[in-house]
């Protein structure tokens, strides 16, 4: 890609096509002979193996099965070949092994099925995690899930073939890719470069919509859509990561879906890099990453070049108008006095590179699913996804009905007074933990809320937690108290509806 003379990202012209990936997550599956099925659970701390059901060639007696005889090797694969990476490959200890029926239920008679179960705890996540998260970026095209080899010398077993990955809620999501093109312009307003930007996404449609689909459906335009933006760790190419690493699949559960009369659809886009990649580039053509707070509350949209050390490519008048209009609803023509635009500048490094592409993706999903109520589009996300949540509502102000950013990473210094005025009139639900050391709430959420309060904000809520701990009653620390997660993981409260966010959303 050549380095343009002087350009600024403005908008994306999209070529949309929904390519549906082959199903990799199943609601249920009986393993084929000499193969196995991996059942996994979506936990607050990620997706973990819960059991493996093996279909053996010969029948096995219950008394001959012992967990200590099994060796389970986990490894990564690339184009069908194993890549041995010590950091990720490991042997996994099963907590129990027994003869079972085809679904993994223990039985006391001989059978062709043997089931291995695993001790799921936060401390075991590293070895029980089923996703090759991060490997897509560092190694190349890697399978979404780890592969396994199961060996039992006493029983003469060596099984490598996996018949499927099973998780009921995750299987209800479809996976697609949205082929977009980023258009960038030079200072004369001519197209300078075009980059293809495929965006993976997961989509869920409730049973009420799936069973009533069609042009005469009574549910057309009646089902809300929730857009969820993942955090930094779920970016890349692993299409399952955005819904499994942070238990987004829980939003498809009956308990949360029941908050709305007909349930709600879920769209979870996956960023190839990170939502924090902003429009501005360095002189070398590399995109800055938010939070870019070089100028604090000052803005660089109207300036020329600074010192060589602080050089960036600056936008031209042709493009300023479009970006300003997206942010504020106001534009300035070439013939108008430039000082008129100085009242509300766009803070440097506040505008995500993916802004318009994601909007086009949402529009495409809506057009393909007439059940969606276009007046009830909700948006939320955690960490970098919380940044993207605020980014989207600040740019497309009246497209979304309400928002719920969690441990959000949008620096308050990037929000103008005019944008605060808008946020003060918009339904928004903040969530964060006071002991978050990854994203300091004193630089993001807290000062933003204080400014909103001073501006008379009423239609917003905020849940502040002292820390983030287990609420399921399943995991405990050494002192017997609830297991405590890192303070940044406050999305656990959001995705379990512990803070009542989905009860709150249902009123809009």
Secondary structure, DSSP 4 states (H G I P E B T S, - for coil): -PPPSS-EEEEEEEEEEE-PPPP-EES--PPPTTEEEEEEEEETTEEEEEEEEEEEEEEE-GGG--GGG-EEEEEEEETTEEE--TTT-EEE--SEEEEE-TTS-B-SS-EEEEEEE----GGGHHHHB-B-TTHHHHTSS--SB-EEEEEETTTTEEE-EEEEEE-HHHHTEEEEEEEEEEEEE-TTS-EEEEEEEEEEEEEE--HHHHTT-STT-TTTT-EEEEEEE--GGG-SS-TTHHHHTTTGGGGGSHHHHTTSTT-EEEEEEE-SS-TTEEEEEBTTSPEEES---TTTT---TT-----GGG-BPPPPHHHHHHHHHHHHS----TTS-GGGGGGSPPPTT-SBTTHHHHHHHHHHHHHH-TTEEEEEEEEEEETHHHHHHHHHHHHSTTT-SEEEEES----GGGS-HHHHHHHTTS-EEEEEETT-SSS-TTTTHHHHHHHHHHTT--SEEEEEES-EE--SSS-B-TTSSBPEE-TT-THHHHHTTTT-HHHHHTT-
